[in-house]
Amino acid sequence: MSRIEVSVTAQDPALIRLLEQYWLQDDASKFPLRAADLAAEFGVSSYELTRLVREHTHAIVPDWLCPNCGEAACVQSRADYQQQSSFWKFSSAGSQICENCRRRARDEQQARLAKAESTKRDNICARYGRKSLLWIDPTDHTLRDIVSLVALVRLAGNETLEWISPLETVPGLLAPTEDYSNEALKRLFHELLIGVHAGSNSSAFVWNGDEPERFYLRKVFWTVGEDTEEGKDFIHRAESALTAIEWPIHWLRELPALVDELMLQECLQFLEHNLSEYRLPFTPGDKTRAVFASILQEYSLGQLLSMIWRQAKDAAAYYQRGGVSIQQAANSVPGGIQRFADRARADGWTIKSFTRNSRLPKSWLTHLTKFVPTDSPMNRAISLSICRFIDRDSARTFPFPYHSSSAEGLGLALRARSRAAMSATWVATAPSVSGETDSEATRTACSTWYQS
């Protein structure tokens, strides 16, 4: 081991003697006196001894010269000396640089990384960042987009609404299925209702140098508006528009289609859940969607859920009997549901409705659209108020207490109404609210469509 040269800056003779004995080396460059014995002899603790050595001595090893700066390596304590001895003994000649040079190199590397990271953040902002919503009216956008935005904020927005967390990091669902959630995010981004937060993790992007080429929808943080206050204001206006007494006419026209979409997504979610319980691999495609959409023309959501549950159980039994592959058993489900629905229609079967599975989480889009299956009767005032809609070209808007307990009835009744009586215009076919009776078709649709 190499010899140490020590200069002591202390003035107290006793402290000088302690420090000299601490750094004393024998002919083999070893330390003959134990640090613990020295501390006990001079009445200080081991921690205090280490502090005194660092503060009042400057120790260097002349044999350890840094090739960068040409200075001898400094050591802070015996332990530091022993650690550096291994480094200077076993490292290659090119890497034998002193601690100061290594620290300086680390600082320079960190500064370069910080600058590169800052450049990347600026590029994210320039390409995907915040968009102004100050002069945008929420009702100028589609109902689907505004409901999706409010659902996203409620699901993943932080407490100050400064950002929206990535979907893959939050518990709960934006939409019943992952595909529909991704579609909702894409629409919101392309409609400039949300932007990518510059603080998103770099791994959420695909980079070409410092330029982001694309990003992963479920991994990035999101923002609303150019700044936090603008985002809060727009979210407040969107919430107010959804809970307003009157809705824009184009929102009312969109509502039946939105309900149809979410009903279909609920069925796909329930199908995937039931098949996964039986470990049957299946990816719903256009055929399955067409089957479900056709059945939902005549049966309620709860009745279709009952058919799905029954056919998933039958498919599992089909596989257990042997002779077929597990994929074939899973693929038999859509066809089995269609055959069951056709037979039920032909024979006039009464199909019991399912309520929501407690193990299947309800998405925020489902919640906000007031689309949860229920057995409670619909509010008569809702079915009556539907008939107050004059026509699609009217400048008047339609009374819609979205926040009321009976609001879900409006979407269903509108849907039934649109199938039964909507052509180029919606015409009032029932008496006014003060009348005694409703249209029989409307009343029947409102009372039976959503028994699930």
ROFILUM-980525 format. One line per field, with one value per residue (C-alpha): residue in three letters; x, y negated, z; residue number from 0. Coordinates in nm, 2 decimals, always signed. Layout:
// residues N
kolza	(ALA / ...)
x	(X / ...)
y	(Y / ...)
z	(Z / ...)
numi	(NUM / ...)
***
This chain:
// residues 452
kolza	(MET / SER / ARG / ILE / GLU / VAL / SER / VAL / THR / ALA / GLN / ASP / PRO / ALA / LEU / ILE / ARG / LEU / LEU / GLU / GLN / TYR / TRP / LEU / GLN / ASP / ASP / ALA / SER / LYS / PHE / PRO / LEU / ARG / ALA / ALA / ASP / LEU / ALA / ALA / GLU / PHE / GLY / VAL / SER / SER / TYR / GLU / LEU / THR / ARG / LEU / VAL / ARG / GLU / HIS / THR / HIS / ALA / ILE / VAL / PRO / ASP / TRP / LEU / CYS / PRO / ASN / CYS / GLY / GLU / ALA / ALA / CYS / VAL / GLN / SER / ARG / ALA / ASP / TYR / GLN / GLN / GLN / SER / SER / PHE / TRP / LYS / PHE / SER / SER / ALA / GLY / SER / GLN / ILE / CYS / GLU / ASN / CYS / ARG / ARG / ARG / ALA / ARG / ASP / GLU / GLN / GLN / ALA / ARG / LEU / ALA / LYS / ALA / GLU / SER / THR / LYS / ARG / ASP / ASN / ILE / CYS / ALA / ARG / TYR / GLY / ARG / LYS / SER / LEU / LEU / TRP / ILE / ASP / PRO / THR / ASP / HIS / THR / LEU / ARG / ASP / ILE / VAL / SER / LEU / VAL / ALA / LEU / VAL / ARG / LEU / ALA / GLY / ASN / GLU / THR / LEU / GLU / TRP / ILE / SER / PRO / LEU / GLU / THR / VAL / PRO / GLY / LEU / LEU / ALA / PRO / THR / GLU / ASP / TYR / SER / ASN / GLU / ALA / LEU / LYS / ARG / LEU / PHE / HIS / GLU / LEU / LEU / ILE / GLY / VAL / HIS / ALA / GLY / SER / ASN / SER / SER / ALA / PHE / VAL / TRP / ASN / GLY / ASP / GLU / PRO / GLU / ARG / PHE / TYR / LEU / ARG / LYS / VAL / PHE / TRP / THR / VAL / GLY / GLU / ASP / THR / GLU / GLU / GLY / LYS / ASP / PHE / ILE / HIS / ARG / ALA / GLU / SER / ALA / LEU / THR / ALA / ILE / GLU / TRP / PRO / ILE / HIS / TRP / LEU / ARG / GLU / LEU / PRO / ALA / LEU / VAL / ASP / GLU / LEU / MET / LEU / GLN / GLU / CYS / LEU / GLN / PHE / LEU / GLU / HIS / ASN / LEU / SER / GLU / TYR / ARG / LEU / PRO / PHE / THR / PRO / GLY / ASP / LYS / THR / ARG / ALA / VAL / PHE / ALA / SER / ILE / LEU / GLN / GLU / TYR / SER / LEU / GLY / GLN / LEU / LEU / SER / MET / ILE / TRP / ARG / GLN / ALA / LYS / ASP / ALA / ALA / ALA / TYR / TYR / GLN / ARG / GLY / GLY / VAL / SER / ILE / GLN / GLN / ALA / ALA / ASN / SER / VAL / PRO / GLY / GLY / ILE / GLN / ARG / PHE / ALA / ASP / ARG / ALA / ARG / ALA / ASP / GLY / TRP / THR / ILE / LYS / SER / PHE / THR / ARG / ASN / SER / ARG / LEU / PRO / LYS / SER / TRP / LEU / THR / HIS / LEU / THR / LYS / PHE / VAL / PRO / THR / ASP / SER / PRO / MET / ASN / ARG / ALA / ILE / SER / LEU / SER / ILE / CYS / ARG / PHE / ILE / ASP / ARG / ASP / SER / ALA / ARG / THR / PHE / PRO / PHE / PRO / TYR / HIS / SER / SER / SER / ALA / GLU / GLY / LEU / GLY / LEU / ALA / LEU / ARG / ALA / ARG / SER / ARG / ALA / ALA / MET / SER / ALA / THR / TRP / VAL / ALA / THR / ALA / PRO / SER / VAL / SER / GLY / GLU / THR / ASP / SER / GLU / ALA / THR / ARG / THR / ALA / CYS / SER / THR / TRP / TYR / GLN / SER)
x	(+0.00 / +0.11 / +0.23 / +0.01 / +0.12 / -0.08 / -0.11 / -0.29 / -0.47 / -0.57 / -0.40 / -0.47 / -0.17 / -0.38 / -0.59 / -0.28 / -0.14 / -0.47 / -0.48 / -0.12 / -0.16 / -0.48 / -0.29 / +0.03 / +0.15 / +0.41 / +0.67 / +0.41 / +0.18 / -0.07 / -0.24 / -0.10 / -0.34 / -0.71 / -0.94 / -1.16 / -0.87 / -0.77 / -1.12 / -1.14 / -0.79 / -0.88 / -1.24 / -1.43 / -1.67 / -1.59 / -1.83 / -1.66 / -1.32 / -1.42 / -1.56 / -1.23 / -1.02 / -1.23 / -1.23 / -0.86 / -0.65 / -0.57 / -0.43 / -0.30 / -0.12 / +0.16 / +0.18 / -0.18 / -0.15 / -0.46 / -0.38 / -0.64 / -0.54 / -0.20 / -0.29 / -0.24 / -0.55 / -0.71 / -0.84 / -1.09 / -1.04 / -0.88 / -1.18 / -1.16 / -0.79 / -0.85 / -1.13 / -0.92 / -0.63 / -0.83 / -0.94 / -0.58 / -0.44 / -0.69 / -0.84 / -0.69 / -0.45 / -0.69 / -0.96 / -0.73 / -0.86 / -0.91 / -1.24 / -1.26 / -1.23 / -1.48 / -1.73 / -1.68 / -1.74 / -2.06 / -2.18 / -2.12 / -2.30 / -2.60 / -2.60 / -2.60 / -2.88 / -3.08 / -3.04 / -3.14 / -3.44 / -3.54 / -3.52 / -3.74 / -4.00 / -4.00 / -4.05 / -4.34 / -4.51 / -4.45 / -4.60 / -4.85 / -4.89 / -5.16 / -5.43 / -5.63 / -6.00 / -6.07 / -6.31 / -6.45 / -6.81 / -6.84 / -7.18 / -7.00 / -6.85 / -7.03 / -7.21 / -6.98 / -6.67 / -6.79 / -6.91 / -6.58 / -6.38 / -6.57 / -6.55 / -6.17 / -6.12 / -6.33 / -6.14 / -5.78 / -5.76 / -5.54 / -5.67 / -5.57 / -5.67 / -5.32 / -5.29 / -5.47 / -5.28 / -5.21 / -5.50 / -5.26 / -5.18 / -5.53 / -5.78 / -6.12 / -6.23 / -6.29 / -6.52 / -6.64 / -6.37 / -6.01 / -6.06 / -6.34 / -6.13 / -5.85 / -6.10 / -6.23 / -5.88 / -5.80 / -6.11 / -6.04 / -5.68 / -5.77 / -6.05 / -5.79 / -5.98 / -5.68 / -5.30 / -5.00 / -4.84 / -4.47 / -4.40 / -4.49 / -4.24 / -4.00 / -4.07 / -4.43 / -4.29 / -4.12 / -3.82 / -3.63 / -3.33 / -3.49 / -3.81 / -4.11 / -4.26 / -4.56 / -4.68 / -4.87 / -5.22 / -5.24 / -4.89 / -4.89 / -5.02 / -5.28 / -5.37 / -5.68 / -5.63 / -5.32 / -5.29 / -5.44 / -5.69 / -5.81 / -5.85 / -6.05 / -6.28 / -6.35 / -6.41 / -6.66 / -6.84 / -6.85 / -7.00 / -7.25 / -7.35 / -7.42 / -7.63 / -7.81 / -8.19 / -8.18 / -7.96 / -7.86 / -8.07 / -7.77 / -7.68 / -8.03 / -8.00 / -7.67 / -7.79 / -7.96 / -7.65 / -7.43 / -7.65 / -7.64 / -7.26 / -7.23 / -7.48 / -7.28 / -6.96 / -7.12 / -7.21 / -6.85 / -6.71 / -6.95 / -6.86 / -6.49 / -6.53 / -6.74 / -6.52 / -6.21 / -6.36 / -6.38 / -6.03 / -6.17 / -5.96 / -6.17 / -6.13 / -6.47 / -6.47 / -6.72 / -6.93 / -6.99 / -7.07 / -7.32 / -7.49 / -7.52 / -7.64 / -7.91 / -8.03 / -8.04 / -8.29 / -8.55 / -8.42 / -8.30 / -7.94 / -8.01 / -8.17 / -7.87 / -7.64 / -7.84 / -7.79 / -7.42 / -7.39 / -7.58 / -7.38 / -7.04 / -7.14 / -7.25 / -6.92 / -6.72 / -6.92 / -6.88 / -6.51 / -6.51 / -6.70 / -6.39 / -6.35 / -6.30 / -6.03 / -6.06 / -6.06 / -6.34 / -6.54 / -6.49 / -6.58 / -6.91 / -7.04 / -7.16 / -7.34 / -7.50 / -7.62 / -7.78 / -7.95 / -8.08 / -8.22 / -8.39 / -8.55 / -8.67 / -8.82 / -8.99 / -9.13 / -9.21 / -8.99 / -8.96 / -8.59 / -8.49 / -8.28 / -7.94 / -7.84 / -7.48 / -7.22 / -7.06 / -6.72 / -6.73 / -6.64 / -6.87 / -6.69 / -6.72 / -6.87 / -7.14 / -7.20 / -7.22 / -7.45 / -7.69 / -7.69 / -7.68 / -7.93 / -8.22 / -8.55 / -8.71 / -9.00 / -8.93 / -9.05 / -9.37 / -9.27 / -8.96 / -9.16 / -9.41 / -9.13 / -8.99 / -9.31 / -9.25 / -8.97 / -9.11 / -8.87 / -8.50 / -8.49 / -8.65 / -8.43 / -8.58 / -8.39 / -8.52 / -8.57 / -8.33 / -8.27 / -7.95 / -7.87 / -8.20 / -8.26 / -8.48 / -8.24 / -8.15 / -8.50 / -8.47 / -8.19 / -8.38 / -8.70 / -8.53 / -8.38 / -8.71 / -8.88 / -8.62 / -8.68 / -9.06 / -9.13 / -8.83 / -8.79 / -8.67 / -8.82 / -8.94 / -9.31 / -9.50 / -9.75 / -9.86 / -10.06 / -9.88 / -9.74 / -10.07 / -10.25 / -10.40 / -10.24 / -9.92 / -9.86 / -9.90 / -9.59 / -9.38 / -9.51 / -9.45 / -9.10 / -9.02 / -9.15 / -9.00 / -8.68 / -8.45 / -8.58 / -8.23)
y	(+0.00 / -0.36 / -0.61 / -0.89 / -1.25 / -1.44 / -1.81 / -1.89 / -2.23 / -2.19 / -2.41 / -2.21 / -1.98 / -1.70 / -1.70 / -1.72 / -1.42 / -1.23 / -1.31 / -1.22 / -0.88 / -0.82 / -0.85 / -0.68 / -0.40 / -0.13 / -0.01 / +0.20 / -0.11 / +0.04 / -0.14 / +0.02 / -0.17 / -0.09 / -0.38 / -0.26 / -0.24 / -0.60 / -0.73 / -0.56 / -0.69 / -1.05 / -1.04 / -1.09 / -0.87 / -0.70 / -0.93 / -1.24 / -1.10 / -1.07 / -1.43 / -1.57 / -1.38 / -1.53 / -1.88 / -1.92 / -1.71 / -1.71 / -1.37 / -1.28 / -0.98 / -1.11 / -0.78 / -0.82 / -1.08 / -1.17 / -1.16 / -1.44 / -1.71 / -1.57 / -1.61 / -1.35 / -1.17 / -1.29 / -1.06 / -1.15 / -0.86 / -0.52 / -0.35 / -0.59 / -0.51 / -0.14 / -0.17 / -0.38 / -0.15 / +0.13 / -0.12 / -0.24 / +0.11 / +0.30 / +0.04 / -0.02 / -0.31 / -0.52 / -0.51 / -0.60 / -0.95 / -1.12 / -1.16 / -1.53 / -1.45 / -1.17 / -1.40 / -1.67 / -1.42 / -1.30 / -1.66 / -1.73 / -1.41 / -1.50 / -1.85 / -1.71 / -1.47 / -1.75 / -1.96 / -1.68 / -1.61 / -1.97 / -1.97 / -1.66 / -1.83 / -2.14 / -1.92 / -1.73 / -2.06 / -2.19 / -1.88 / -1.74 / -2.00 / -2.22 / -2.38 / -2.69 / -2.62 / -2.97 / -3.07 / -2.72 / -2.64 / -2.27 / -2.25 / -2.30 / -1.96 / -1.63 / -1.48 / -1.18 / -1.39 / -1.60 / -1.30 / -1.13 / -1.43 / -1.46 / -1.09 / -1.10 / -1.39 / -1.21 / -0.89 / -1.01 / -1.38 / -1.48 / -1.68 / -2.02 / -1.92 / -2.01 / -1.68 / -1.36 / -1.04 / -0.77 / -0.52 / -0.23 / -0.36 / -0.43 / -0.18 / -0.18 / -0.21 / -0.49 / -0.28 / +0.08 / +0.21 / +0.10 / +0.05 / -0.19 / -0.38 / -0.42 / -0.54 / -0.80 / -0.92 / -0.95 / -1.15 / -1.39 / -1.44 / -1.50 / -1.74 / -1.93 / -1.89 / -1.73 / -1.76 / -1.55 / -1.67 / -1.76 / -1.58 / -1.24 / -0.97 / -0.95 / -0.58 / -0.67 / -0.80 / -0.66 / -0.89 / -0.99 / -1.16 / -1.44 / -1.44 / -1.24 / -1.05 / -0.90 / -0.81 / -0.54 / -0.65 / -0.47 / -0.57 / -0.95 / -1.22 / -1.45 / -1.82 / -2.03 / -2.39 / -2.60 / -2.63 / -2.48 / -2.76 / -2.75 / -2.37 / -2.40 / -2.66 / -2.44 / -2.13 / -2.33 / -2.46 / -2.10 / -1.97 / -2.26 / -2.18 / -1.82 / -1.90 / -2.19 / -2.19 / -2.22 / -2.05 / -2.15 / -1.97 / -1.80 / -1.64 / -1.50 / -1.36 / -1.20 / -1.04 / -0.73 / -0.64 / -0.69 / -0.47 / -0.21 / -0.22 / -0.18 / +0.10 / +0.29 / +0.22 / +0.34 / +0.67 / +0.71 / +0.65 / +0.90 / +1.16 / +1.12 / +1.14 / +1.46 / +1.64 / +1.54 / +1.71 / +2.03 / +1.97 / +1.96 / +1.74 / +1.51 / +1.17 / +1.02 / +0.90 / +0.75 / +1.07 / +1.06 / +0.69 / +0.75 / +1.03 / +0.82 / +0.51 / +0.72 / +0.88 / +0.54 / +0.42 / +0.65 / +0.74 / +0.54 / +0.52 / +0.73 / +1.00 / +1.01 / +1.04 / +1.34 / +1.50 / +1.43 / +1.59 / +1.90 / +1.95 / +1.90 / +2.17 / +2.40 / +2.33 / +2.44 / +2.76 / +2.81 / +2.81 / +3.03 / +3.30 / +3.33 / +3.37 / +2.99 / +2.74 / +2.47 / +2.21 / +2.38 / +2.39 / +2.02 / +1.94 / +2.11 / +1.85 / +1.57 / +1.83 / +1.99 / +1.66 / +1.58 / +1.92 / +1.88 / +1.53 / +1.66 / +1.95 / +1.73 / +1.49 / +1.77 / +1.95 / +1.64 / +1.72 / +1.48 / +1.42 / +1.32 / +1.01 / +0.99 / +0.72 / +0.58 / +0.83 / +0.70 / +0.83 / +0.64 / +0.28 / +0.01 / -0.24 / -0.62 / -0.66 / -0.41 / -0.60 / -0.94 / -0.83 / -0.70 / -0.37 / -0.12 / +0.16 / +0.12 / +0.29 / -0.03 / -0.17 / -0.48 / -0.82 / -0.90 / -1.26 / -1.16 / -0.97 / -1.26 / -1.52 / -1.33 / -1.40 / -1.78 / -1.77 / -1.94 / -1.87 / -1.86 / -2.20 / -2.38 / -2.64 / -2.53 / -2.29 / -2.00 / -1.99 / -1.72 / -1.70 / -1.49 / -1.48 / -1.35 / -0.99 / -0.93 / -1.06 / -0.72 / -0.68 / -0.96 / -0.80 / -0.47 / -0.64 / -0.85 / -0.54 / -0.36 / -0.67 / -0.71 / -0.36 / -0.38 / -0.73 / -0.92 / -0.99 / -1.32 / -1.50 / -1.41 / -1.49 / -1.52 / -1.24 / -1.23 / -1.48 / -1.76 / -1.71 / -1.80 / -1.53 / -1.22 / -0.95 / -0.89 / -0.73 / -0.36 / -0.28 / -0.53 / -0.42 / -0.05 / -0.12 / -0.32 / -0.06 / +0.25 / +0.16 / +0.15 / +0.42 / +0.55)
z	(+0.00 / -0.07 / +0.19 / +0.30 / +0.34 / +0.61 / +0.70 / +1.02 / +1.06 / +1.43 / +1.69 / +2.01 / +2.09 / +2.21 / +1.90 / +1.68 / +1.86 / +1.81 / +1.44 / +1.38 / +1.55 / +1.35 / +1.02 / +1.15 / +0.92 / +0.98 / +0.73 / +0.54 / +0.51 / +0.75 / +1.05 / +1.37 / +1.60 / +1.60 / +1.56 / +1.84 / +2.08 / +1.99 / +2.04 / +2.38 / +2.48 / +2.39 / +2.52 / +2.20 / +2.01 / +1.68 / +1.50 / +1.66 / +1.57 / +1.20 / +1.20 / +1.35 / +1.09 / +0.80 / +0.94 / +1.06 / +0.83 / +0.46 / +0.35 / +0.00 / -0.15 / -0.38 / -0.56 / -0.69 / -0.95 / -1.16 / -1.54 / -1.59 / -1.35 / -1.23 / -0.87 / -0.60 / -0.48 / -0.15 / +0.11 / +0.38 / +0.62 / +0.67 / +0.51 / +0.22 / +0.18 / +0.18 / -0.07 / -0.31 / -0.27 / -0.45 / -0.72 / -0.79 / -0.78 / -1.00 / -1.24 / -1.58 / -1.63 / -1.83 / -1.56 / -1.27 / -1.22 / -0.89 / -0.71 / -0.79 / -1.16 / -1.13 / -0.95 / -1.21 / -1.49 / -1.31 / -1.27 / -1.64 / -1.74 / -1.53 / -1.68 / -2.03 / -1.94 / -1.79 / -2.10 / -2.32 / -2.10 / -2.11 / -2.49 / -2.51 / -2.28 / -2.50 / -2.81 / -2.64 / -2.56 / -2.92 / -3.08 / -2.84 / -2.56 / -2.42 / -2.64 / -2.55 / -2.46 / -2.33 / -2.61 / -2.67 / -2.57 / -2.45 / -2.64 / -2.97 / -2.93 / -2.95 / -2.65 / -2.67 / -2.64 / -2.35 / -2.15 / -2.22 / -2.10 / -1.78 / -1.72 / -1.78 / -1.53 / -1.27 / -1.31 / -1.34 / -1.27 / -0.98 / -0.68 / -0.83 / -1.19 / -1.30 / -1.49 / -1.57 / -1.47 / -1.73 / -1.76 / -1.70 / -1.35 / -1.21 / -1.07 / -1.24 / -1.60 / -1.84 / -2.07 / -2.04 / -2.28 / -2.33 / -2.70 / -2.64 / -2.38 / -2.63 / -2.89 / -2.65 / -2.57 / -2.94 / -3.01 / -2.72 / -2.84 / -3.20 / -3.10 / -2.90 / -2.57 / -2.41 / -2.46 / -2.36 / -2.04 / -2.08 / -1.75 / -1.90 / -1.86 / -2.16 / -2.19 / -2.30 / -2.63 / -2.93 / -3.00 / -3.31 / -3.14 / -2.93 / -3.14 / -3.02 / -3.32 / -3.14 / -2.79 / -2.60 / -2.52 / -2.18 / -2.06 / -2.09 / -1.85 / -2.00 / -1.95 / -2.03 / -2.15 / -2.18 / -1.80 / -1.49 / -1.43 / -1.79 / -1.76 / -1.44 / -1.60 / -1.91 / -1.70 / -1.48 / -1.79 / -1.93 / -1.61 / -1.60 / -1.96 / -1.88 / -1.57 / -1.73 / -1.74 / -2.12 / -2.36 / -2.72 / -2.98 / -3.14 / -2.80 / -2.78 / -3.13 / -3.03 / -2.70 / -2.85 / -3.05 / -2.75 / -2.54 / -2.82 / -2.82 / -2.45 / -2.43 / -2.69 / -2.50 / -2.17 / -2.35 / -2.48 / -2.14 / -1.98 / -2.25 / -2.20 / -1.82 / -1.83 / -2.09 / -1.88 / -1.58 / -1.77 / -1.92 / -2.28 / -2.51 / -2.72 / -2.89 / -3.00 / -3.36 / -3.60 / -3.61 / -3.23 / -3.24 / -3.52 / -3.33 / -3.01 / -3.20 / -3.37 / -3.04 / -2.87 / -3.12 / -2.95 / -2.61 / -2.31 / -2.20 / -1.90 / -2.11 / -2.35 / -2.04 / -1.94 / -2.28 / -2.26 / -1.92 / -2.03 / -2.35 / -2.18 / -1.93 / -2.22 / -2.41 / -2.11 / -2.08 / -2.46 / -2.42 / -2.11 / -2.30 / -2.53 / -2.90 / -2.96 / -2.91 / -2.65 / -2.92 / -3.10 / -2.78 / -2.73 / -3.09 / -3.06 / -2.82 / -3.06 / -3.28 / -2.97 / -2.84 / -3.18 / -3.20 / -2.85 / -2.92 / -3.24 / -3.07 / -2.78 / -3.03 / -3.22 / -2.91 / -2.72 / -2.42 / -2.13 / -2.06 / -1.72 / -1.69 / -1.52 / -1.29 / -1.28 / -1.17 / -0.85 / -0.96 / -1.29 / -1.23 / -1.38 / -1.61 / -1.56 / -1.91 / -1.81 / -1.49 / -1.65 / -1.92 / -1.66 / -1.83 / -1.54 / -1.57 / -1.33 / -1.24 / -1.12 / -1.33 / -1.54 / -1.44 / -1.63 / -1.66 / -1.86 / -2.12 / -2.14 / -2.18 / -2.48 / -2.67 / -2.62 / -2.87 / -3.18 / -3.46 / -3.53 / -3.70 / -3.41 / -3.23 / -2.90 / -2.68 / -2.48 / -2.10 / -1.97 / -1.59 / -1.65 / -1.28 / -1.17 / -1.06 / -1.36 / -1.62 / -1.74 / -1.86 / -2.10 / -2.30 / -2.32 / -2.41 / -2.67 / -2.81 / -2.83 / -2.95 / -3.23 / -3.35 / -3.33 / -3.46 / -3.58 / -3.95 / -4.09 / -3.79 / -3.44 / -3.41 / -3.09 / -3.10 / -2.74 / -2.53 / -2.34 / -1.99 / -1.84 / -2.05 / -1.91 / -2.12 / -2.31 / -2.65 / -2.59 / -2.79 / -2.60 / -2.26 / -2.34 / -2.46 / -2.16 / -1.92 / -2.08 / -2.27 / -1.98 / -1.75 / -1.67)
numi	(0 / 1 / 2 / 3 / 4 / 5 / 6 / 7 / 8 / 9 / 10 / 11 / 12 / 13 / 14 / 15 / 16 / 17 / 18 / 19 / 20 / 21 / 22 / 23 / 24 / 25 / 26 / 27 / 28 / 29 / 30 / 31 / 32 / 33 / 34 / 35 / 36 / 37 / 38 / 39 / 40 / 41 / 42 / 43 / 44 / 45 / 46 / 47 / 48 / 49 / 50 / 51 / 52 / 53 / 54 / 55 / 56 / 57 / 58 / 59 / 60 / 61 / 62 / 63 / 64 / 65 / 66 / 67 / 68 / 69 / 70 / 71 / 72 / 73 / 74 / 75 / 76 / 77 / 78 / 79 / 80 / 81 / 82 / 83 / 84 / 85 / 86 / 87 / 88 / 89 / 90 / 91 / 92 / 93 / 94 / 95 / 96 / 97 / 98 / 99 / 100 / 101 / 102 / 103 / 104 / 105 / 106 / 107 / 108 / 109 / 110 / 111 / 112 / 113 / 114 / 115 / 116 / 117 / 118 / 119 / 120 / 121 / 122 / 123 / 124 / 125 / 126 / 127 / 128 / 129 / 130 / 131 / 132 / 133 / 134 / 135 / 136 / 137 / 138 / 139 / 140 / 141 / 142 / 143 / 144 / 145 / 146 / 147 / 148 / 149 / 150 / 151 / 152 / 153 / 154 / 155 / 156 / 157 / 158 / 159 / 160 / 161 / 162 / 163 / 164 / 165 / 166 / 167 / 168 / 169 / 170 / 171 / 172 / 173 / 174 / 175 / 176 / 177 / 178 / 179 / 180 / 181 / 182 / 183 / 184 / 185 / 186 / 187 / 188 / 189 / 190 / 191 / 192 / 193 / 194 / 195 / 196 / 197 / 198 / 199 / 200 / 201 / 202 / 203 / 204 / 205 / 206 / 207 / 208 / 209 / 210 / 211 / 212 / 213 / 214 / 215 / 216 / 217 / 218 / 219 / 220 / 221 / 222 / 223 / 224 / 225 / 226 / 227 / 228 / 229 / 230 / 231 / 232 / 233 / 234 / 235 / 236 / 237 / 238 / 239 / 240 / 241 / 242 / 243 / 244 / 245 / 246 / 247 / 248 / 249 / 250 / 251 / 252 / 253 / 254 / 255 / 256 / 257 / 258 / 259 / 260 / 261 / 262 / 263 / 264 / 265 / 266 / 267 / 268 / 269 / 270 / 271 / 272 / 273 / 274 / 275 / 276 / 277 / 278 / 279 / 280 / 281 / 282 / 283 / 284 / 285 / 286 / 287 / 288 / 289 / 290 / 291 / 292 / 293 / 294 / 295 / 296 / 297 / 298 / 299 / 300 / 301 / 302 / 303 / 304 / 305 / 306 / 307 / 308 / 309 / 310 / 311 / 312 / 313 / 314 / 315 / 316 / 317 / 318 / 319 / 320 / 321 / 322 / 323 / 324 / 325 / 326 / 327 / 328 / 329 / 330 / 331 / 332 / 333 / 334 / 335 / 336 / 337 / 338 / 339 / 340 / 341 / 342 / 343 / 344 / 345 / 346 / 347 / 348 / 349 / 350 / 351 / 352 / 353 / 354 / 355 / 356 / 357 / 358 / 359 / 360 / 361 / 362 / 363 / 364 / 365 / 366 / 367 / 368 / 369 / 370 / 371 / 372 / 373 / 374 / 375 / 376 / 377 / 378 / 379 / 380 / 381 / 382 / 383 / 384 / 385 / 386 / 387 / 388 / 389 / 390 / 391 / 392 / 393 / 394 / 395 / 396 / 397 / 398 / 399 / 400 / 401 / 402 / 403 / 404 / 405 / 406 / 407 / 408 / 409 / 410 / 411 / 412 / 413 / 414 / 415 / 416 / 417 / 418 / 419 / 420 / 421 / 422 / 423 / 424 / 425 / 426 / 427 / 428 / 429 / 430 / 431 / 432 / 433 / 434 / 435 / 436 / 437 / 438 / 439 / 440 / 441 / 442 / 443 / 444 / 445 / 446 / 447 / 448 / 449 / 450 / 451)
***
